[in-house]
Amino acid sequence: MNNRNKIILKGQLKVPGDKSISHRALIFSTFVKGTNKIWNLSPAHDVNSTINCLQALGLEIQMLPGNIKGLSTTYHSVLSNGIESIRQPSTLLFAGNSGTTMRLLSGLVAGLPFTFNFDGDASLRKRPMARVLDPLKAMGAIVEYKNQKNHAPFSMVGSSLKGSSFELPVASAQIQTALLLAGLQANGETTVELPATVRDHTQRLFKYLNIPFKVQIKMQEEKNFEKIVVTKLTKSIEPFEINVPADISSAAFFMVAASCLKNSEIELLDVGMNPGRILIVEALKKMGANISIEKNREESGEPIANVRVRGNSLLQGISINGSEIASGIDELPILALAGAFSKGQFSVRDAEELRVKESDRISAIVQNLKLIGADVEEVKDGFDIQGKTSLAGGCIWKSYGDHRLAMTGLIANLLCDQPVQIDDLDCVSISYPNFVRDLEYLRQ
């Protein structure tokens, strides 16, 4: 009897705060003169990297006890004297494993007349940076790569920026946000257009914090292309309080596990349901998973809901491609695992971006799925999987230092006939330090 007939997940769980929104709430605090309260900030190491960099720039950030919704909890107090108070940092801006930290902070400091030295860990040093730094150079920032062009480490000398118009070739919310942050300090208008819909956390936070911006829609070949326009921010924004929703990217692992484990039933609380992030829910529903979205509401400008997942019969393979990729690029590894336990073919295309994440996720997920016994073929921009009712397991699952691959391996361990050993669990802390504990909490 394989694990899928023995293990059940039951109960309620609130996963940690959304990593993408946590980064933005912290970084946008630099435009405030005063103290902000950020509830349910993500405990991810990536977010701690942003905290450390902002402290190096002069912000005071501390965790304090408080009460929200009648419950004793903690919040992060962020004190800023406004972006004009930032001075030459005395230390390196070290982003660790966090591409979001490096890219967004590059946009933030591009308009400040100081030298900022950026670096990251070995993994982040492999990720492309010219896609954000070239547009910032076009606005007036000066960039010097230290070792290898297009990669950290690099230095940036900020300057008086000029507003510019960008049509980005990659649907990246990180690049969009970095350029808009620079645009808030630039003379004239800055316009950023993306080729596909992405998470709109930045626009929602702009609206919630009363940061002026405009949205323009361009029609082309029966598609709507959204352009965001900002101008120079002429005054500080008012101090704010925000409650960060639970991270749907973290919740995704439990959704897949419960969908594949018969008789499971879990309820994931207060999950962020941003329209640019819900591929995991839509894909699992198409595959036949029993998922219901309950108590839809909005908080701090973001849609949230409770997600109930019940174990179902064998899932059905589907194809994921085109513009939908951007709404769940980070969830494709765990969806691939669901596809390996599905009926029929599960295919992914147009996902080249996976190759420049924390690892080459296309190659890594394909190799790991082969190790556990899946029938999978790698292609340039994705993979094809012929689903099976059971997979042997009994192998070492390679994380490649990538947190999402390690967590996918932990779910594979629940589903395979024989246990799967993860070669590196420490990297899980990059996004979800208590993932193992929470998985055990739900396990019956």
N, C-alpha and C positions, 0 to 999 in steps of 0.2 A: 504493500500500500504506500503510495507516495505522499509527500507532505501536504499536497493540495486536498487530500481527503482526511487529514488529521488536524491541521491547524485552522483555527477560527480567530478572526479579529472581531472584538466587540467593544462598544463603549463610546464615550464622547472625548474629543480631544481638541484643544486649541493650539495649533502650531505657532511658532514664533512670528513676530511682526515681519511684514514684507520688507525684504532687503532693498529693493529698488526705491521704495518710498522712504525708507529710513535714510538712505544716502542723501536723497533730495531734501528731506526735511532738515537734516543737519547742515547741508551746504547752503540752502536758501536762507538759513539763519544769519548768514553773513550780511545780508541786506537789511537786517533789523538793527535798530538801536534799542536795546532792552533785553529782557529775559524771556525765552520761549520754553514751553513745556512740551516734551515729546513723550507720549505714553506708548508702551508696547514696542519700543525700539528693538529692532532685530539684534540678538546677541551674537550674530555671525562675526567671525574674525575679519571678514571683509569690511563690515561696518566699523569695527574697531580701528581698522586702518584709516578710514575717513576721519574718525574722531581724533586719532593721533596727528594726522596732517593738519586738521583745523586748529588743534591746540598749538601746533608749531607756528600757525599763522596768527595766533593771538586770541582765539576764542576760549572762553572758560566753559568747560563742559563737565558736569558731574551727575551722578545718579543719586536721587533723593527718594525717601519714602513719601507716599501720598495715598490718596483715596480717589478712585474713579468708579462710578456706578455703584457706590456703596461698598466697594471691596478695597481692602488694603493691598497696595501694590507699590510699584516704584515708577518714577518717570525720570527722564533725562532733562536737566536744566541746562539750557544753552544761553550764555550771556555773550552778546556781541555789542561792540561800539560802532557798528557799521563797517561796510567794506573799505571805506576810506581810512580806517584805523589799522588796516593790515600793513605790516612793515616787512622789510627784508628778513626772512626766517633765518635763524642761526643754525638750523639743522636741515638735513635732507628730508624731502617729502617722500617718504617710503610708503608705497601703496600695497606692499605685501603681494597677495594673489589677486588683488581687486582691480580689474580693468575699469569698473565704474568709477572708483576713486580717482584713478590716474586721469581718465578722460574728462570727467566732469570738473575736477580741480584745474585741469589745464585751461578749460574755458573760463573758469572763475578768475584766475590770476592773469589771464592774457592781457587785460587792460590795466594792470598795475605796474608802475615803473620800477620794478625790482627784478633781481635774478632768482629764479626758483629752480632747484635741482630735483628732478624726479627719478625714482628708481623703484624696482619691484623685485619679487623673488624670481627664481630661475624660470618658472612657468610664465609669469607675466612678461618677462624679457623676450619671450618668443612671440608674443601677440602683437599684431600690427597696430602702429600708432600714427602713421602718416595720414590715415583716413580722417583723423581729427586734427592733427597738427598742421597739415597742409592748408585746410580752410582757415585756421587761426593765423597762419603766416600771411594768408591773403588779406586778412583784416588788419595786419600790422605787427603781430607778435614776431619775435625773433627766436628761432629754435635751432639748437645745436645738438646733434646726436653724438654721444660720447664713444660708443664702440661700433655699433652697426646701424646703418640708416634704416629708418622706419621702426626702430625698436628702442625701448628703454635700455640703459639710462640716457636721459637727455636733460638739457637745461633750456629754460624759457626765460627770455627777457621781455617783460610786458611793455606796452607802449600805448600811446593814444590810438585807439582803434577806429576804423571806419566801417560803417555798416555795409554789408554786402548781401548778395542773393546767392543761395546755394541750392542746386538740385542734386541731392545725394544719390549715388549709385547703389548704396546699401541701405536697406530699411533698418536703421539703427537708432533706437531711442537714446542711447548714450551719446552718439555724435550730435544728434538733434539738440539734446539738452545742453551739451558743452557749447555749441554755437549760439544758442539762445542766451546762455549765461554771459558769454562775451558780448552779445548784442545789447544786453542791458547796460553795458558800459561804453558802447560805441556811438560815434556821431552818425546820425542818419538812421535809416531803417535797415534791419537785418531780417532776411526772409529765408526760411529753411523749408524745403520741400522734400518729401520722402517718396520712394516708388511704391510703397505699400503701407497699410495701416499697421501701426505699432502701439504698444502701451502708451497711453496718454497721461501718465502720472504728472508729468511736468506741467501740461496745460491745466490739469485739474488743480494742482497746487498753486499755479499762478492765479487762477480764479479764486480759490479759497483764501489766498493771502492778499488779494486785490493788487496783484502785479499786472499792469496793463499789457495786453497783447491782442492781436487780431487773428482771425482765421479766414483764409481765402480758399475757395474751392475751384480747382481747374478741371474741366472736363476734357478727356482725351481718350479716343477709341473706346467709348462707352464705359470708361472708368473715371472715378472721382479721385483727384490727387489733392491732398490737403496741404496747404502752405500756412506756416505759422509766422507771424510778423511781430517783431518787438522794436521798440525804440529805447533810447537811453533813459534809464531810471533816474529821475531828477530829485527824488527824496527817498528817505528810508521807509521801509514798510513797517506797519505796526506789529508789535510783539504778538505771537500767536500761540495757540494750544492745539495739538493734533493728536488723535488716537490712530496709530498705525494699524491697518487691518492685518489679519493673519495671511501669511505668504502662500499664495496658490501654488507656487513652484515647490514649496516644501510639502504642501498638502497632497500634491500629485502622487507621491510615492505610496501614501496610504490609500488613495483612491484606486490605484492599480492593484495593490495587494488585496484589498477587500473585494474588488470586482472579480478577482481570479480565485478567491478562496471560498468555497461553497459554505453556505450558512453564516457567513460573516455579516455583520451590520454595524457600521460606525457612523457617527455624526461629527463632522468637522465644523467647528464653530467660527463665526465671524470671518469667513474667508473672503479675501478681496476678489471681486468679480469684474475687474476692469475688462472692458470689451477687447482690448488688445492683448489679453493674457489667458483667454479661456479655451484655447485649443484642447487642453487636456480633458475638459468636461465634454466638449462637443465631439471629440474623437472617440472617447469611451462610450458615449451614447450611441454613436453610429455603429460601434462595434457590438452593441447590444447590452452594454452594462446597465444595471439597474441603479440609476443615479437620480435623485430628486433635489432640486434647489428650493430651499425653504427660507422664510423670513427675509425676503429681499428688502433691503433698506440702504440708506446712504449715510455715511459718517465721515466727517472731515473732508467732504468733497469726493469721496470714493464709494462706489457701489460695493456692498458686502452682503453675504448670505451664509446660511448654514447649508452644508452639503452632506446629504445622507447617501450612503453607498451600501447596497446589499449584494452579497455574493450571488453570482448568477451561473447559468449554464455556460458552456464554452463560448467564448467571444468569437466574433466574426472579423476576419481580416479586412482592412480598408486601405485606400491610398491617400496619402497626405502630400500635397505639393502646392506650388504656386504661392499666392499671396497669404494663404493660411499659415505658412511656415513661420512667419514673423510673430504670430500670436502664441507661439509655444515652442520656440527654438530650444529652450533649455529643458523642455519636457520630453523631447524626442528619444533620449536614451531609455527612459522608463516606459514610454509608449512602445518602443521596440521590444522590450521584454514582454509586454502584454501581447504584442503581435506574435511573438514566438510561441505563446500558449493559445493561439487562436485557430479557428477553422479557416482554411483557405490562405490566400496570399496577403501579406501586409507589406506595403511599399511606401518608401519615402523618396521624394525627388525635390530638387531645388533647395537643398539644405547645405550648400557648400560652406556656409558660415560655421557649421559645426566643426569644420577642420581647423579653425583658428580660435577655438575656445580654450579653456584651461588645458585641454589635450586635443588631439585630433579625434573628436568623438565619433566620427563615422567609422574610422578604422578600429578604434578601441572597442566600441560596442559590438561590431561585427566579430572581432577576434574573441571577445568574451562569450558571445552567444554560441560561437562554434565550439568553444571549450565545454559548455554545458550540454552540447548535443543538438543545437538548433541547426536547421537547414537554412543558411543565410548566404547571400551573395552581395559583395560590396560593389558599388558603382561610384563614379566620380562625385555625384551630388546626393548620394543617399545609399539605399540598400533595398533588397528584396528578401522577404522572409516567408518560407512555407511553414505555416503553423503546425504544431503537433499537440496532441493531448497531454503528453508528458515529456519531460526532459531529464536526462540522467543526473546532471550535476556532478558532485564528487570530485571537484577540481579546485584549483586556486583561481579566484577571480581577480584580475589585474585592474587596479584603480587608476594607474598612471598618474597618481597624485591629484586626481580630479574628484572633487567632492560628490558630484552628481553620479559619476560612475560607481563610486564606492557605495552610495546609498542604493543604487540600482542593484548592485551585487547583494546587498542585505535583503532586498525583496526577492531576488532570485533564490536565495537560501531558503526562503519560506516555501517556494513553489516547486523546486526541483526534487527528484526522487531521493537524492543523497545530498548531504550538507555541502555548502559552498564556502570556502575559506577566502576571506577578503585579505589581500596582501598588505593593505595600508588603510586603517580606519581613522588615523589621526586627521587626514584631510577632510573628513566629514565636518569638522569644526569650522571650516571655511564658511559654511552657510548655516549649519544646524548642529550646534554642539551637543544637544541632548537627544539626537535622533534615535540612537540605540535604546535609550531609556524609554522614550515615548513609544517606540515599536513594541517593546516588551510589555508596557502598560496595557496596550490593546490586545496583546496575544493571550488566547485562552488555552 
